[in-house]
Amino acid sequence: MTVSRIRRIVLAAAFVAASGTTALAGDQATAPPRALGDTVAATAQSTASKSAKGGAKDDSGIWGNDQPPDVDTSDLKSDVPEPLQGVPEAPATSPMLPPKPPTKEVEEESLGALEGPVAGLLGPGDGGFDENIWSGSKRADIEFLLPHIPLVAQDSAVHALAKRLILTKAEAPMGNIVRPIIAIRVEKLLEAGLADDAAALSLQATLHGNADFERLKADAILMAGGSDDACGPGTASRQTANGQFWLQLRTYCAAVSGDSATADITRGVLDAQMLGDPAFDALLDDVLNKTKKPPGPIARPTAMHFFLIRRAGLLVNLDVAKHLGMAADLAALRDPHQTPAARLAAAERSAKSGAAGVAELRAVLDAQKFPSEKLARADEVSGKLSFLGGQGLLRRAAQLESRQAGKGTLVHRALTEADKVGMFEVAARLQADLAEKLDAAAVAPADAPLIGWALLMAGKPDAAAKFLGDGDAARAVLALASGKDDAPALAAVAKQFSADPKAPNRVRGFEALVLGIADVLDLPMPPDAGAAAKSAEGTHWPGRRLDSQQMETIVATSAAPGRKGEAILRILEAIGPEGPRDLAPDVTIELVRALADMGVKDAARAIGMHAILLYRPGTS
């Protein structure tokens, strides 16, 4: 695999001269109502922040095209000058022609077909939407909205709906292409750590001459770790494209196929263009010779380095994982050979993404080792640790605690701390296996409602019922969560909501939310409850609101044929990655109704329930 420096330069000069003209252009209350439907004591003021908007793109250049440094390699280049990127090359003998008349609309419609065949992993039969979800939308709107889809979301209902939309097999909207929709979809999947989905989706599309997409496709394939695809048709650009990344991939593919001559020549090109990379060389030798020698620091890790690290059977360094993003973090937290501390650090960065499963996060927490003195004072120490560190300490202490009351206190503490930092759903799912085994009669009455709320959030309504009591609102929410009818409970909530209290009712916003969501989900409601629900929906409640134009656009798009995808994008953007917890009740009801009216009833139900379970009376 090695050649002398002189031989490399000679070979490189010949190689560059032969291929130089083929380069591609490059809140926080600490509990729900303690006596649901009766009296409520607000436990803290809401400090829930506004949902973050947009998907910030890593500016490290990981997913972009690598550019070689400005060095003089004129003695190695072809005499034929390369065209400037983005500037079409004029014919050598071209007569001056009169300008063509404007044909904007025709051009936009024809350009819309350049994305190639329909691509997607989900269809109507397996969770996806119809192929025409973009047909009535303006392409420019979708190109603007899609990069902001909250696929990286700590709220599982938001994450699930966003993922479903991204993976739906559907025709791209027609219009003038600024950036291919398929490229945006693959990029969002990579940002969310869904490398397998990104690779599978990218392999369905071919955009000839689009360097941006070709690099994204190669990154997705390498991050997914598919050894067969890495040197397959999906990365065909490696044969002609220049730049460090593509030359490294060309070297790897030649080496593993046994073409040592091409591998040596391409390594020589890298050296000659001053693009040598000791980490790449070391990793490639590890793969070929099975030596498993760590490559040392990697200045600018790319998907190529990540792929070779995994092919060589080495551990993913945390600095590399941090630089490469969610997919690398997920690989690190899932690797049982990593140290418990390293897995925890990777899990901390993944906890808000929605990509890591509950079982995976629990496995990381249960692998941690805590000193006995910390376990003995877990309720005091946990708040000084990182979020998952604190959750792991309290979880281990609860596992070791023999008294039911003590277990309940520790579980409640874990939920309370998570609620303060807006991570209640994550903690609810992490601690649910312990919570559902608690003896509700032994749990402190003040702690029971939050534990019941957490079990509802974790999808365990039967276990939750033991902790929620017999209050009207509790029964109504339990019925919503379990899909059962409880008209008397809704009638009682409506009666309390419609009463003329002597003192302000600080839970009227919560009652409005329950009644409105029940109405949207078409639960059987007595006439009085139905009238109260309409009143609740027509009232402007405190909380995060959308401007009138934004809401009008959502309503209009949700009712327009062929604009379902756009409407869902706008709804997801309005809700945000942290979910509906800080939205005004009437806003939540309107958004959930829009989803239900479009036939997306499962998502409407999930988001509506999250709004109820994350809402804290006293915050409105």
C-alpha positions as CSV (number, residue, x, y, z in Angstrom):
1,M,0.0,0.0,0.0
2,T,2.9,2.4,0.1
3,V,5.1,3.8,-2.6
4,S,8.0,6.1,-2.4
5,R,7.4,9.9,-2.3
6,I,9.0,10.4,-5.7
7,R,7.0,7.7,-7.3
8,R,3.8,9.1,-5.8
9,I,4.5,12.6,-7.2
10,V,5.3,11.2,-10.6
11,L,2.1,9.1,-10.6
12,A,0.1,11.9,-9.2
13,A,1.2,14.2,-12.0
14,A,0.1,11.7,-14.6
15,F,-3.2,11.1,-12.8
16,V,-4.1,14.8,-12.4
17,A,-3.3,15.5,-16.0
18,A,-5.6,12.7,-17.1
19,S,-8.5,13.6,-14.9
20,G,-8.2,17.4,-14.3
21,T,-11.0,18.3,-16.7
22,T,-13.6,15.9,-15.1
23,A,-13.9,17.5,-11.7
24,L,-17.4,18.3,-10.4
25,A,-18.3,21.8,-9.3
26,G,-18.5,21.7,-6.4
27,D,-42.2,26.4,33.2
28,Q,-42.1,25.4,35.1
29,A,-44.5,24.4,37.7
30,T,-43.3,21.3,39.6
31,A,-46.6,19.4,39.3
32,P,-49.9,19.1,37.5
33,P,-53.0,20.0,39.6
34,R,-52.8,18.2,42.9
35,A,-56.6,17.7,43.1
36,L,-57.6,17.6,39.5
37,G,-61.0,19.2,38.9
38,D,-61.3,20.4,42.5
39,T,-58.9,22.9,44.1
40,V,-55.5,23.7,42.7
41,A,-52.4,25.3,44.3
42,A,-50.0,26.5,41.7
43,T,-46.5,25.4,42.7
44,A,-44.4,27.7,40.6
45,Q,-44.5,30.2,37.8
46,S,-44.0,29.2,34.2
47,T,-40.7,29.8,32.7
48,A,-41.2,27.7,29.6
49,S,-39.3,29.3,26.7
50,K,-40.6,29.9,23.3
51,S,-40.0,27.0,20.9
52,A,-36.8,27.3,18.9
53,K,-37.4,28.1,15.2
54,G,-35.5,26.6,12.4
55,G,-32.9,23.9,12.1
56,A,-29.5,25.5,12.6
57,K,-27.0,24.0,10.2
58,D,-23.6,23.0,11.4
59,D,-21.2,25.5,9.9
60,S,-18.2,23.2,10.3
61,G,-18.4,22.0,6.7
62,I,-19.0,18.4,7.6
63,W,-21.8,18.0,5.1
64,G,-20.4,20.5,2.5
65,N,-17.8,20.0,-0.2
66,D,-14.2,19.9,1.0
67,Q,-12.1,22.5,-0.7
68,P,-8.3,22.0,-1.0
69,P,-6.0,24.8,0.3
70,D,-4.7,27.5,-2.0
71,V,-1.4,25.9,-3.0
72,D,0.5,26.1,-6.3
73,T,0.1,22.8,-8.1
74,S,0.2,24.1,-11.6
75,D,2.9,21.7,-12.5
76,L,0.5,18.9,-11.8
77,K,-2.6,20.2,-13.5
78,S,-3.9,19.9,-17.1
79,D,-3.3,22.9,-19.4
80,V,-7.0,23.1,-20.0
81,P,-8.5,25.7,-17.6
82,E,-11.4,24.5,-15.5
83,P,-14.6,26.5,-15.7
84,L,-15.6,28.7,-12.7
85,Q,-18.1,27.1,-10.4
86,G,-21.6,28.3,-11.0
87,V,-20.7,30.1,-14.3
88,P,-21.8,28.3,-17.5
89,E,-19.1,27.9,-20.0
90,A,-19.8,29.7,-23.3
91,P,-19.3,27.9,-26.6
92,A,-16.1,28.8,-28.4
93,T,-17.9,30.1,-31.5
94,S,-21.3,31.4,-30.6
95,P,-23.1,34.1,-32.6
96,M,-24.9,36.8,-30.7
97,L,-28.6,35.9,-30.6
98,P,-31.5,38.1,-29.7
99,P,-32.9,37.4,-26.2
100,K,-35.7,34.9,-25.8
101,P,-39.1,36.1,-24.8
102,P,-39.9,35.5,-21.1
103,T,-41.2,32.1,-20.4
104,K,-41.0,32.0,-16.6
105,E,-44.1,29.9,-15.9
106,V,-43.2,27.3,-18.5
107,E,-39.6,27.1,-17.2
108,E,-40.7,26.7,-13.6
109,E,-43.1,23.9,-14.5
110,S,-40.5,22.1,-16.6
111,L,-37.8,22.5,-14.0
112,G,-40.0,20.9,-11.4
113,A,-39.4,17.5,-13.1
114,L,-35.7,17.5,-12.6
115,E,-35.8,15.8,-9.2
116,G,-36.2,12.5,-10.8
117,P,-38.4,9.6,-9.7
118,V,-40.6,9.8,-6.6
119,A,-38.6,9.0,-3.5
120,G,-39.7,8.0,0.0
121,L,-39.7,5.2,2.5
122,L,-43.3,5.5,3.6
123,G,-46.5,5.2,1.7
124,P,-50.2,5.4,2.7
125,G,-50.2,1.8,3.6
126,D,-47.3,2.0,6.1
127,G,-47.8,5.3,7.8
128,G,-46.9,7.8,5.1
129,F,-49.2,10.3,3.4
130,D,-50.5,10.4,-0.2
131,E,-48.1,11.2,-3.1
132,N,-49.9,14.4,-3.9
133,I,-49.3,16.2,-0.5
134,W,-47.1,18.9,-2.2
135,S,-49.0,19.2,-5.5
136,G,-50.9,22.4,-4.6
137,S,-48.0,24.2,-2.9
138,K,-45.6,26.7,-4.4
139,R,-42.1,25.2,-4.5
140,A,-40.5,28.3,-3.1
141,D,-42.7,27.9,0.0
142,I,-41.7,24.3,0.6
143,E,-38.0,25.0,0.0
144,F,-38.2,27.7,2.6
145,L,-40.3,25.7,5.2
146,L,-38.8,22.3,4.9
147,P,-35.3,23.2,6.4
148,H,-37.1,24.4,9.5
149,I,-39.0,21.2,10.2
150,P,-38.4,20.2,13.9
151,L,-37.2,16.7,13.2
152,V,-34.7,17.1,16.0
153,A,-37.4,17.4,18.8
154,Q,-37.6,16.4,22.4
155,D,-41.4,16.1,22.1
156,S,-42.0,12.6,20.6
157,A,-45.3,13.6,19.0
158,V,-43.6,16.4,17.1
159,H,-40.7,14.2,16.2
160,A,-42.9,11.4,14.9
161,L,-45.0,13.6,12.7
162,A,-42.0,15.4,11.3
163,K,-40.3,12.1,10.5
164,R,-43.4,10.7,8.9
165,L,-43.6,13.7,6.6
166,I,-39.9,13.7,5.7
167,L,-40.1,10.0,4.8
168,T,-43.3,10.1,2.8
169,K,-43.0,9.0,-0.8
170,A,-44.4,12.0,-2.7
171,E,-43.9,14.0,-5.8
172,A,-41.8,17.1,-5.3
173,P,-43.7,20.3,-5.8
174,M,-43.4,21.9,-9.3
175,G,-41.5,25.1,-9.8
176,N,-38.1,26.7,-10.2
177,I,-35.5,24.6,-8.3
178,V,-33.2,26.5,-6.0
179,R,-32.3,23.4,-4.0
180,P,-33.6,19.9,-4.6
181,I,-36.3,18.9,-2.1
182,I,-34.6,15.4,-1.8
183,A,-31.4,17.1,-0.7
184,I,-33.2,19.0,2.0
185,R,-34.9,15.8,3.2
186,V,-31.6,13.8,3.4
187,E,-29.9,16.7,5.2
188,K,-32.6,16.9,7.8
189,L,-32.4,13.2,8.5
190,L,-28.7,13.4,8.9
191,E,-29.0,16.3,11.3
192,A,-31.5,14.2,13.4
193,G,-29.1,11.3,13.5
194,L,-31.3,9.1,11.3
195,A,-28.4,8.0,9.1
196,D,-30.0,4.7,8.0
197,D,-33.1,6.5,6.7
198,A,-31.0,9.2,5.1
199,A,-29.0,6.6,3.2
200,A,-32.0,4.6,2.1
201,L,-33.8,7.7,0.9
202,S,-30.8,9.2,-0.9
203,L,-30.2,5.9,-2.8
204,Q,-33.6,6.3,-4.4
205,A,-32.6,9.5,-6.1
206,T,-30.1,10.5,-8.8
207,L,-29.5,14.2,-9.6
208,H,-26.9,14.3,-12.3
209,G,-24.4,17.1,-11.8
210,N,-25.7,18.2,-8.4
211,A,-22.5,18.2,-6.3
212,D,-24.4,19.2,-3.1
213,F,-26.7,16.2,-3.3
214,E,-23.9,13.8,-4.3
215,R,-21.9,14.7,-1.3
216,L,-25.0,14.5,1.0
217,K,-25.7,11.0,-0.4
218,A,-22.1,9.9,0.2
219,D,-22.2,11.2,3.7
220,A,-25.4,9.5,4.5
221,I,-24.1,6.2,3.1
222,L,-20.9,6.4,5.1
223,M,-22.6,7.5,8.3
224,A,-25.0,4.6,8.0
225,G,-22.0,2.3,7.7
226,G,-23.0,0.3,4.7
227,S,-19.8,-1.3,3.4
228,D,-21.4,-2.5,0.1
229,D,-23.0,0.9,-0.6
230,A,-19.8,2.9,0.2
231,C,-18.2,1.9,-3.1
232,G,-21.4,1.3,-5.1
233,P,-23.3,3.3,-7.6
234,G,-24.5,5.7,-4.9
235,T,-21.0,7.2,-4.6
236,A,-20.1,7.1,-8.3
237,S,-18.9,10.7,-8.0
238,R,-15.7,9.4,-6.3
239,Q,-14.5,8.3,-9.8
240,T,-14.4,11.8,-11.2
241,A,-14.8,14.4,-8.4
242,N,-11.7,16.1,-6.9
243,G,-11.3,17.4,-3.3
244,Q,-9.9,15.6,-0.3
245,F,-13.1,13.8,0.6
246,W,-13.7,12.3,-2.8
247,L,-10.0,11.4,-3.3
248,Q,-10.0,9.6,0.1
249,L,-13.1,7.6,-0.8
250,R,-11.6,6.7,-4.2
251,T,-8.5,5.5,-2.4
252,Y,-10.5,3.4,0.1
253,C,-12.6,1.8,-2.6
254,A,-9.6,1.0,-4.7
255,A,-7.7,-0.5,-1.8
256,V,-10.4,-2.7,-0.5
257,S,-11.1,-4.0,-4.0
258,G,-7.5,-5.0,-4.4
259,D,-6.6,-2.3,-6.9
260,S,-3.4,-1.2,-5.2
261,A,-2.2,0.7,-8.2
262,T,-5.1,3.1,-8.3
263,A,-5.0,3.4,-4.5
264,D,-1.3,4.4,-4.6
265,I,-1.9,6.8,-7.4
266,T,-4.7,8.5,-5.6
267,R,-2.8,8.7,-2.4
268,G,-0.1,10.4,-4.5
269,V,-2.6,12.9,-5.7
270,L,-3.6,13.7,-2.2
271,D,0.1,14.3,-1.2
272,A,0.8,16.3,-4.3
273,Q,-2.1,18.6,-3.7
274,M,-1.1,18.9,0.0
275,L,-4.2,17.2,1.1
276,G,-2.5,14.5,3.0
277,D,-4.3,13.3,6.2
278,P,-2.4,11.2,8.7
279,A,-5.6,10.2,10.4
280,F,-7.1,8.9,7.2
281,D,-3.9,7.0,6.3
282,A,-3.8,5.4,9.8
283,L,-7.4,4.4,9.7
284,L,-7.2,3.0,6.2
285,D,-4.2,0.9,7.3
286,D,-6.2,-0.3,10.3
287,V,-9.0,-1.4,8.0
288,L,-6.7,-3.2,5.5
289,N,-4.3,-4.7,8.0
290,K,-6.7,-5.1,11.0
291,T,-4.2,-3.4,13.3
292,K,-6.8,-1.3,15.4
293,K,-4.3,1.5,16.1
294,P,-6.0,4.7,17.2
295,P,-5.4,7.4,14.6
296,G,-4.8,10.2,17.1
297,P,-6.5,13.6,16.9
298,I,-8.5,14.3,13.8
299,A,-8.5,18.0,13.0
300,R,-11.6,18.0,10.8
301,P,-13.5,14.7,11.1
302,T,-15.7,13.8,8.2
303,A,-18.1,11.0,7.4
304,M,-15.1,9.2,5.8
305,H,-13.2,9.2,9.1
306,F,-16.3,8.0,10.9
307,F,-16.9,5.2,8.4
308,L,-13.3,4.0,8.7
309,I,-13.3,4.1,12.5
310,R,-16.3,1.8,12.6
311,R,-14.9,-0.5,9.8
312,A,-11.7,-0.8,11.8
313,G,-13.6,-1.7,15.0
314,L,-12.4,1.3,16.9
315,L,-14.3,3.3,19.4
316,V,-15.9,6.5,18.2
317,N,-13.9,9.3,20.0
318,L,-16.2,11.7,21.7
319,D,-14.6,14.7,20.1
320,V,-15.3,13.1,16.7
321,A,-18.9,12.4,17.7
322,K,-19.4,15.9,18.9
323,H,-18.0,17.3,15.7
324,L,-20.0,15.0,13.4
325,G,-23.4,15.4,15.2
326,M,-26.3,13.2,16.2
327,A,-25.6,10.1,14.1
328,A,-22.1,9.8,15.7
329,D,-23.4,10.4,19.2
330,L,-26.0,7.7,18.7
331,A,-23.3,5.3,17.6
332,A,-21.3,6.1,20.7
333,L,-24.1,5.7,23.2
334,R,-25.1,2.4,21.6
335,D,-21.6,0.9,21.8
336,P,-21.3,-1.3,24.9
337,H,-17.5,-1.1,24.5
338,Q,-17.5,2.6,25.3
339,T,-16.9,3.6,28.9
340,P,-20.1,4.4,30.8
341,A,-19.0,8.0,31.1
342,A,-18.5,8.3,27.3
343,R,-21.9,6.8,26.6
344,L,-23.5,9.1,29.1
345,A,-21.9,12.2,27.4
346,A,-23.1,11.1,24.0
347,A,-26.6,10.4,25.4
348,E,-26.8,13.8,27.0
349,R,-26.5,15.3,23.5
350,S,-29.0,12.9,22.1
351,A,-31.7,13.1,24.7
352,K,-33.5,16.0,23.1
353,S,-33.3,14.7,19.5
354,G,-36.0,12.1,19.6
355,A,-33.7,9.6,17.8
356,A,-32.6,7.7,20.9
357,G,-35.0,5.1,22.1
358,V,-36.1,4.8,25.8
359,A,-34.5,1.4,26.1
360,E,-31.2,2.7,24.8
361,L,-31.2,5.7,27.2
362,R,-32.1,3.4,30.1
363,A,-29.3,1.1,29.2
364,V,-26.9,4.0,29.4
365,L,-28.2,5.1,32.8
366,D,-28.2,1.6,34.2
367,A,-24.5,1.2,33.1
368,Q,-23.4,4.1,35.3
369,K,-21.6,3.5,38.6
370,F,-22.4,5.8,41.5
371,P,-20.5,5.9,44.8
372,S,-22.5,4.7,47.8
373,E,-22.3,8.2,49.5
374,K,-24.0,9.8,46.5
375,L,-26.7,7.1,46.4
376,A,-27.5,7.7,50.1
377,R,-28.0,11.4,49.3
378,A,-29.4,11.1,45.8
379,D,-32.3,13.5,46.4
380,E,-29.7,16.2,47.4
381,V,-27.0,15.4,44.9
382,S,-29.0,14.8,41.8
383,G,-29.7,18.5,41.1
384,K,-25.9,19.2,40.8
385,L,-25.4,16.7,38.0
386,S,-26.2,16.8,34.3
387,F,-29.8,16.0,33.4
388,L,-29.2,12.4,32.6
389,G,-26.7,12.0,35.3
390,G,-29.2,13.1,37.9
391,Q,-31.9,10.9,36.3
392,G,-29.5,7.9,36.5
393,L,-28.6,8.6,40.1
394,L,-32.2,8.9,41.3
395,R,-33.1,5.8,39.2
396,R,-30.4,3.7,40.8
397,A,-31.3,4.9,44.3
398,A,-34.9,4.0,43.7
399,Q,-34.0,0.6,42.5
400,L,-32.0,0.0,45.7
401,E,-34.6,1.5,48.0
402,S,-36.7,-1.2,49.7
403,R,-39.5,1.1,51.1
404,Q,-42.3,1.9,48.7
405,A,-42.7,5.4,50.1
406,G,-39.0,6.0,49.6
407,K,-39.1,4.7,46.0
408,G,-42.0,7.0,45.4
409,T,-40.2,10.0,46.7
410,L,-37.2,9.3,44.5
411,V,-39.3,8.8,41.4
412,H,-41.2,12.0,42.1
413,R,-37.9,13.8,42.6
414,A,-36.7,12.7,39.1
415,L,-39.9,13.9,37.5
416,T,-39.9,17.2,39.3
417,E,-36.3,18.0,38.3
418,A,-37.0,17.1,34.7
419,D,-40.1,19.2,34.7
420,K,-38.1,22.2,35.8
421,V,-35.9,22.0,32.7
422,G,-38.6,21.1,30.2
423,M,-37.6,17.4,30.0
424,F,-40.7,15.9,31.6
425,E,-41.6,13.5,28.8
426,V,-38.0,12.1,28.6
427,A,-38.0,11.5,32.4
428,A,-41.5,10.1,32.4
429,R,-40.5,7.5,29.9
430,L,-37.2,6.7,31.6
431,Q,-38.8,6.2,35.0
432,A,-42.1,4.6,33.9
433,D,-40.9,1.0,34.6
434,L,-40.2,2.0,38.2
435,A,-43.3,4.2,38.6
436,E,-45.8,1.5,37.4
437,K,-44.6,-0.9,40.0
438,L,-45.1,1.5,42.9
439,D,-47.7,0.9,45.5
440,A,-49.9,3.9,45.0
441,A,-51.3,3.7,48.6
442,A,-47.7,4.0,50.0
443,V,-46.9,7.1,47.9
444,A,-47.2,10.5,49.5
445,P,-50.5,12.0,48.4
446,A,-48.7,15.2,47.3
447,D,-46.5,13.1,45.0
448,A,-49.1,10.9,43.4
449,P,-50.6,13.2,40.7
450,L,-47.2,13.9,39.0
451,I,-46.4,10.2,39.0
452,G,-49.8,9.5,37.4
453,W,-49.2,12.3,34.9
454,A,-45.9,10.7,34.0
455,L,-47.5,7.3,33.5
456,L,-50.0,8.8,31.1
457,M,-47.2,10.4,29.2
458,A,-45.5,7.0,29.0
459,G,-48.6,5.4,27.6
460,K,-49.6,3.5,30.7
461,P,-53.2,4.8,31.5
462,D,-54.1,1.7,33.6
463,A,-51.2,2.2,35.9
464,A,-51.8,5.9,36.0
465,A,-55.4,5.5,37.2
466,K,-54.1,4.4,40.6
467,F,-52.4,7.7,41.2
468,L,-54.8,10.2,39.7
469,G,-57.7,9.9,42.1
470,D,-61.4,10.4,41.4
471,G,-61.5,14.1,40.5
472,D,-63.5,15.1,37.5
473,A,-60.7,16.5,35.5
474,A,-58.5,13.5,36.3
475,R,-61.2,11.2,35.0
476,A,-61.7,13.2,31.9
477,V,-58.0,13.2,31.0
478,L,-57.7,9.5,31.8
479,A,-60.6,8.9,29.4
480,L,-58.9,10.9,26.7
481,A,-55.6,9.1,27.2
482,S,-57.1,5.6,27.2
483,G,-59.6,6.3,24.3
484,K,-62.6,5.7,26.5
485,D,-65.8,7.7,26.9
486,D,-66.6,9.5,30.2
487,A,-69.3,12.0,29.4
488,P,-70.2,12.6,33.0
489,A,-66.6,13.7,33.8
490,L,-66.6,16.1,30.8
491,A,-69.9,17.5,32.0
492,A,-68.5,18.1,35.4
493,V,-65.4,19.9,33.9
494,A,-67.7,22.0,31.8
495,K,-69.9,22.9,34.8
496,Q,-66.8,24.1,36.7
497,F,-65.4,25.9,33.7
498,S,-68.7,27.7,33.1
499,A,-69.3,28.7,36.7
500,D,-69.0,32.3,37.8
501,P,-66.5,31.8,40.6
502,K,-66.1,34.3,43.4
503,A,-62.4,34.2,43.0
504,P,-60.4,33.8,39.7
505,N,-60.2,30.2,38.7
506,R,-56.5,29.6,37.9
507,V,-57.2,26.3,36.1
508,R,-59.8,27.6,33.6
509,G,-57.1,27.4,30.9
510,F,-56.5,23.8,31.7
511,E,-60.2,23.0,31.7
512,A,-60.6,24.9,28.4
513,L,-57.8,22.7,26.9
514,V,-59.4,19.5,28.1
515,L,-62.8,20.4,26.7
516,G,-61.4,21.7,23.5
517,I,-59.3,18.6,22.7
518,A,-62.2,16.3,23.7
519,D,-64.4,18.2,21.2
520,V,-61.8,18.1,18.4
521,L,-61.3,14.3,19.0
522,D,-65.1,13.8,18.7
523,L,-65.6,12.4,22.2
524,P,-69.3,12.0,23.2
525,M,-70.2,15.2,25.1
526,P,-73.4,16.4,26.8
527,P,-74.9,19.5,25.2
528,D,-73.6,21.7,28.1
529,A,-70.1,20.4,27.7
530,G,-70.2,21.0,24.0
531,A,-71.3,24.6,24.5
532,A,-68.5,25.1,27.0
533,A,-66.0,23.7,24.6
534,K,-67.0,26.1,21.9
535,S,-66.7,28.9,24.5
536,A,-63.2,27.7,25.4
537,E,-62.1,27.6,21.8
538,G,-63.4,31.1,21.2
539,T,-61.5,32.7,24.1
540,H,-58.0,34.1,23.9
541,W,-56.1,32.4,26.6
542,P,-52.7,33.4,27.9
543,G,-49.7,31.6,26.5
544,R,-47.6,31.6,23.3
545,R,-49.6,32.7,20.3
546,L,-49.2,32.9,16.6
547,D,-49.8,36.1,14.7
548,S,-53.2,36.2,12.9
549,Q,-51.6,35.8,9.4
550,Q,-49.7,32.7,10.5
551,M,-52.9,31.1,11.8
552,E,-54.9,32.1,8.8
553,T,-52.4,30.6,6.5
554,I,-52.4,27.3,8.4
555,V,-56.2,27.2,8.2
556,A,-56.2,28.0,4.5
557,T,-53.5,25.4,3.6
558,S,-55.1,22.7,5.7
559,A,-58.3,23.1,3.7
560,A,-56.7,23.3,0.2
561,P,-56.3,20.2,-2.0
562,G,-52.7,19.1,-2.5
563,R,-51.3,21.3,0.3
564,K,-51.5,18.9,3.2
565,G,-47.7,18.6,3.4
566,E,-47.3,22.4,3.5
567,A,-50.0,22.6,6.2
568,I,-48.3,20.0,8.4
569,L,-45.0,21.9,7.9
570,R,-46.5,25.1,9.1
571,I,-48.2,23.4,12.1
572,L,-45.0,21.8,13.1
573,E,-43.1,25.0,12.8
574,A,-45.7,26.7,14.9
575,I,-45.5,24.1,17.7
576,G,-41.7,23.8,17.7
577,P,-39.3,21.1,18.9
578,E,-40.3,21.5,22.6
579,G,-43.9,20.7,21.9
580,P,-47.1,22.5,22.7
581,R,-46.5,22.9,26.4
582,D,-46.4,26.8,26.3
583,L,-49.0,27.4,23.6
584,A,-52.2,29.2,24.5
585,P,-55.0,26.6,24.9
586,D,-57.1,28.1,22.1
587,V,-54.1,28.0,19.7
588,T,-53.4,24.4,20.6
589,I,-57.0,23.5,19.9
590,E,-57.0,25.2,16.6
591,L,-53.8,23.5,15.4
592,V,-55.0,20.1,16.6
593,R,-58.3,20.7,14.8
594,A,-56.5,21.4,11.6
595,L,-54.6,18.1,11.8
596,A,-57.8,16.2,12.6
597,D,-59.7,17.8,9.7
598,M,-56.9,16.7,7.3
599,G,-57.4,13.2,8.5
600,V,-54.1,13.1,10.6
601,K,-56.0,12.0,13.6
602,D,-53.3,10.0,15.3
603,A,-50.9,13.0,15.3
604,A,-53.8,15.3,16.4
605,R,-54.5,13.0,19.3
606,A,-50.8,12.7,20.3
607,I,-50.2,16.4,20.2
608,G,-53.4,17.2,22.0
609,M,-52.6,14.8,24.8
610,H,-49.1,16.2,25.1
611,A,-50.5,19.7,25.4
612,I,-52.8,18.6,28.3
613,L,-50.1,16.5,30.1
614,L,-47.5,19.3,29.8
615,Y,-49.8,22.1,30.7
616,R,-49.5,23.4,34.3
617,P,-52.4,25.2,35.9
618,G,-51.4,28.5,37.4
619,T,-49.4,29.3,34.3
620,S,-52.3,30.9,32.5
